[in-house]
Amino acid sequence: MLKGKNLSLFAVEKADLQQLRDWRNDPNFRKHFREYRELNLSQQEKWFETQVVADNTTLMFSIRRNEDNHLLGCCGLVYINWVHRHADLSLYIGLDDKYIDDEGYAEESCKLILNYGFNELCLNKIWTEIYEFDEKKKALYDKFGFKQDGLLRQNYWYDGQWWDSRILSILNSEHSIK
């Protein structure tokens, strides 16, 4: 468990899967994910068994509010490269169907996962891919000092048009919010 002021990150449990699946299937959330399909519970359980439980390159956490243990979302480090010391950041908040909330839960979750990745796992770089229309997540990552490493032009089809993908990263040496 990674404990913050208002929330904590726990290993994803099987009991979390139905709610996580429901959030992932919400079109307002799904448009931000690489996975474009509706997921059924069997697919969500297979992801849990093959990625979360069995794959040492995936560390996923449920985000829970400290005061009542309410499930708020999910975050983690995926595609961890243990040799080159980098990982892809995954994060969303399901509270009030906002994806990235205004209450600070996404920010606190990001802070906890970055500190964990850099200070405990000794990663050198944490990166992520976001789509050009995802201004809320871009603003969140800007607060932490993420830099744009690249732009994949017209990489994502959504809402009848092509969108660019931004590849963002932060290095351990640039990480200053502890």
Disulfide bonds with the S-S distance in Angstrom:
none
